[in-house]
Amino acid sequence: MEYSMNRSLIRHGFVLILLALVGAFFIPAMALPRLGLSAHTVGVLGGVLLIAVGGVWPAFSLAPRSQALLAFSWPAAGYLNWSGCLLGAVLGAGRATPIAAAGTTGPAWAEWLSGAMLLMAAATSLLAVGLSLRGLSPGRARET
């Protein structure tokens, strides 16, 4: 087996880290600064996770379609999680993140948008983890 890490996932990881670092400069101006700090942390950790997944990419034994879905789901989950938290912090929408938002809620449309993004992030994360576990199952040969 030729070792070939997934450079696209690694690149997405560094982009997500960059976005999280730039966003951190604006935390004091956010409606919910604590949620802004959470967005920063989620972005940096999500980026590091993407870099790690890209680095171990050859270890996944999946069919091409499942592998493509895996390559899509990890970055989608990272970007959705970061942007959902950031949007909530900027707009003051904290219903979906009551601890980081200290119970603060914002306009209904902002709550809906932020909540929908975080719900999609959760679903996409579960898909990514499920596919990863399937691809790393012991004794599983690479599918073609």
Kinemage of the C-alpha trace (Angstrom):
@kinemage 1
@onewidth
@group {chain A} dominant
@subgroup {mainchain}
@vectorlist {calphas} color= white
{ca met a 1} P 0.000 0.000 0.000
{ca glu a 2} L 1.393 3.365 -1.019
{ca tyr a 3} L 1.321 5.934 1.768
{ca ser a 4} L -0.572 8.997 0.614
{ca met a 5} L -1.978 11.420 3.147
{ca asn a 6} L -5.003 13.525 2.228
{ca arg a 7} L -3.516 16.946 1.459
{ca ser a 8} L -6.960 18.468 0.968
{ca leu a 9} L -8.022 17.622 4.529
{ca ile a 10} L -4.732 18.922 5.864
{ca arg a 11} L -5.180 22.171 3.907
{ca his a 12} L -8.738 22.552 5.259
{ca gly a 13} L -7.313 22.044 8.739
{ca phe a 14} L -4.896 24.931 8.359
{ca val a 15} L -7.602 27.149 6.822
{ca leu a 16} L -9.915 26.435 9.758
{ca ile a 17} L -7.128 27.229 12.228
{ca leu a 18} L -6.407 30.491 10.389
{ca leu a 19} L -10.097 31.480 10.463
{ca ala a 20} L -10.288 30.704 14.185
{ca leu a 21} L -7.153 32.732 14.906
{ca val a 22} L -8.368 35.746 12.919
{ca gly a 23} L -11.798 35.518 14.549
{ca ala a 24} L -10.180 35.668 17.983
{ca phe a 25} L -9.177 39.295 17.377
{ca phe a 26} L -12.868 40.216 17.339
{ca ile a 27} L -13.948 38.388 20.507
{ca pro a 28} L -14.161 41.549 22.642
{ca ala a 29} L -16.583 43.141 20.148
{ca met a 30} L -18.920 40.122 19.969
{ca ala a 31} L -22.347 40.155 21.575
{ca leu a 32} L -21.427 36.950 23.444
{ca pro a 33} L -17.640 37.032 23.982
{ca arg a 34} L -17.593 33.715 25.874
{ca leu a 35} L -19.257 32.001 22.906
{ca gly a 36} L -16.740 33.767 20.656
{ca leu a 37} L -13.949 32.201 22.694
{ca ser a 38} L -15.689 28.845 22.278
{ca ala a 39} L -15.820 29.397 18.511
{ca his a 40} L -12.088 30.118 18.546
{ca thr a 41} L -11.353 26.936 20.521
{ca val a 42} L -13.687 24.825 18.354
{ca gly a 43} L -12.010 26.153 15.190
{ca val a 44} L -8.458 25.513 16.345
{ca leu a 45} L -9.240 22.020 17.645
{ca gly a 46} L -11.311 21.210 14.557
{ca gly a 47} L -8.390 22.263 12.375
{ca val a 48} L -5.963 20.088 14.302
{ca leu a 49} L -8.398 17.179 13.961
{ca leu a 50} L -8.586 17.693 10.181
{ca ile a 51} L -4.784 17.672 9.977
{ca ala a 52} L -4.666 14.430 11.972
{ca val a 53} L -7.357 12.740 9.861
{ca gly a 54} L -5.546 13.820 6.703
{ca gly a 55} L -2.318 12.373 8.057
{ca val a 56} L -3.781 8.950 8.832
{ca trp a 57} L -5.862 8.858 5.647
{ca pro a 58} L -4.186 5.705 4.232
{ca ala a 59} L -5.364 3.726 7.272
{ca phe a 60} L -9.020 3.995 6.194
{ca ser a 61} L -10.281 1.012 4.199
{ca leu a 62} L -13.450 2.203 2.487
{ca ala a 63} L -15.109 1.980 -0.884
{ca pro a 64} L -14.485 5.025 -3.094
{ca arg a 65} L -17.950 6.524 -2.471
{ca ser a 66} L -17.646 6.070 1.292
{ca gln a 67} L -14.152 7.521 1.187
{ca ala a 68} L -15.444 10.572 -0.717
{ca leu a 69} L -18.222 11.009 1.853
{ca leu a 70} L -15.648 10.753 4.637
{ca ala a 71} L -13.451 13.375 2.951
{ca phe a 72} L -16.482 15.691 2.724
{ca ser a 73} L -17.959 15.086 6.166
{ca trp a 74} L -14.893 15.904 8.284
{ca pro a 75} L -14.312 19.438 6.900
{ca ala a 76} L -18.063 20.127 6.714
{ca ala a 77} L -18.430 19.257 10.396
{ca gly a 78} L -15.476 21.462 11.343
{ca tyr a 79} L -16.615 24.506 9.378
{ca leu a 80} L -20.260 24.155 10.475
{ca asn a 81} L -19.318 23.818 14.141
{ca trp a 82} L -16.976 26.812 14.073
{ca ser a 83} L -19.275 29.055 12.031
{ca gly a 84} L -22.378 28.122 14.053
{ca cys a 85} L -20.625 29.137 17.273
{ca leu a 86} L -19.175 32.273 15.693
{ca leu a 87} L -22.534 33.328 14.267
{ca gly a 88} L -24.172 32.813 17.645
{ca ala a 89} L -21.453 34.885 19.319
{ca val a 90} L -21.760 37.750 16.844
{ca leu a 91} L -25.576 37.822 16.777
{ca gly a 92} L -26.121 37.101 20.473
{ca ala a 93} L -27.870 33.819 19.714
{ca gly a 94} L -27.081 31.433 22.539
{ca arg a 95} L -30.075 29.113 22.933
{ca ala a 96} L -28.184 26.178 21.359
{ca thr a 97} L -25.126 26.860 23.552
{ca pro a 98} L -26.581 27.797 26.958
{ca ile a 99} L -23.391 27.302 28.970
{ca ala a 100} L -21.105 29.404 26.737
{ca ala a 101} L -23.885 31.976 26.230
{ca ala a 102} L -24.828 32.068 29.935
{ca gly a 103} L -28.499 31.683 29.019
{ca thr a 104} L -28.570 34.689 26.674
{ca thr a 105} L -30.840 34.427 23.647
{ca gly a 106} L -31.062 36.547 20.545
{ca pro a 107} L -33.523 37.210 17.732
{ca ala a 108} L -35.560 34.174 16.641
{ca trp a 109} L -34.040 34.108 13.134
{ca ala a 110} L -30.508 34.209 14.531
{ca glu a 111} L -31.313 31.460 17.030
{ca trp a 112} L -32.762 29.335 14.223
{ca leu a 113} L -29.767 29.875 11.922
{ca ser a 114} L -27.132 29.243 14.585
{ca gly a 115} L -29.026 26.257 15.954
{ca ala a 116} L -29.509 24.759 12.486
{ca met a 117} L -25.782 25.082 11.750
{ca leu a 118} L -24.849 23.418 15.033
{ca leu a 119} L -27.400 20.646 14.476
{ca met a 120} L -25.983 20.010 10.986
{ca ala a 121} L -22.489 20.008 12.519
{ca ala a 122} L -23.562 17.360 15.033
{ca ala a 123} L -25.117 15.145 12.357
{ca thr a 124} L -22.129 15.535 10.043
{ca ser a 125} L -19.731 14.800 12.908
{ca leu a 126} L -21.572 11.586 13.731
{ca leu a 127} L -21.399 10.580 10.067
{ca ala a 128} L -17.656 11.323 9.934
{ca val a 129} L -16.923 9.377 13.116
{ca gly a 130} L -19.095 6.455 12.021
{ca leu a 131} L -17.399 6.223 8.638
{ca ser a 132} L -13.987 6.546 10.280
{ca leu a 133} L -14.705 3.696 12.677
{ca arg a 134} L -16.006 1.580 9.810
{ca gly a 135} L -12.894 2.311 7.770
{ca leu a 136} L -10.634 1.421 10.676
{ca ser a 137} L -12.377 -1.834 11.625
{ca pro a 138} L -9.903 -4.606 12.444
{ca gly a 139} L -9.399 -7.104 9.662
{ca arg a 140} L -11.148 -4.924 7.126
{ca ala a 141} L -9.403 -5.092 3.735
{ca arg a 142} L -9.486 -2.090 1.424
{ca glu a 143} L -12.661 -2.189 -0.649
{ca thr a 144} L -12.539 -1.476 -4.361
